[in-house]
Amino acid sequence: MKHLAFVALNFAIFGTHLFGQSTEALILPDVVDGGGWQSTIVLTNSTAVPAPATLIFHSDTQGGGTQPWTPPFLEVSSTSGMTLTGGSSLYVHTRGTAAALSQGWAELNASAGIMAYVIFTNRVAGRQDQDATAQAVTASNRSLVPYDDASGFATAIAVVNPTSSPLTISVGFRTTIGGVSLGTLPPVPPQGHMTFALAQQFPVIAGHEGLAEFYSASGNFTMIALRFNPTNSSTAAPVFLQTGSPLIATPPVVGPAPVDPPPYDPYGYYAIKSTDR
């Protein structure tokens, strides 16, 4: 899957009520199935009463676009209208047996109090299975991601635009030694999904560690990050959701310090003293 296996969750509040509770929509921004990968989605009802949950999936097409998707699961024939009893968890596994990889993202429409995360399992013949996890997060117009692309490590990103309009997302980098670089992602289509290795999308950060800042002035997005070591094992990297204007910007250009004019010296005293030293 080329260093890519990701999840993210977008957050929105609706005015309806189910089982006496307000509902919320979360987003799992990366779901994978096939090609050696399997996704396990874990839902937890943190309340004392039954709560409904529905998963709606979108698979990648081209240029960051998506289309409706119905991945097969082992435990359920449909992910619509599931009910979790109070104080319980539900595990649903994609089959993971297809030869070709399918990838996309999922919306979780559920009562408030239901939390979620995804487990990515990679199976390669002759090697132990490897897992990575990503927790549900909310959407924001700005995110901070510590990245590691030094000494054979790599950082991978999944971004979801859950809105109905294209999003432009700028990216700023500050390395641990203070270097600053700015860039921009290709426009993310409505309901779009993009996954990429950070150093492939922005080669300037290859070989460095630092902080990446993703920012959009036109809408909210959500994302996850994964850190891969030289053996291609991965773990979730933190994504810190923020609001407001970006922190990382190109520093102002500073010219040479002004030189004070020499003192008035009609007889060349200071010039003589300087040559006497």
Protein Blocks (a to p, Z undefined) as FASTA:
>chain_A
ZZpacddddddddfbdeehiacdddddfbdceejhiacddddddfbfbdcdddddddddf
eehiacddddddfkbmbfghiacdehiacddddeklafbdcdddddddddehiacddddd
dddehiacdddddddddddfbdcddddfeehiacddddddfbfbdcddddddddfkopac
ddddddddehiacdddfklmmmmlgoiacddddddfkbccddddddddfkopacdddddd
dedjdfbdcdddddddddddddddfkommmmmmmmZZ
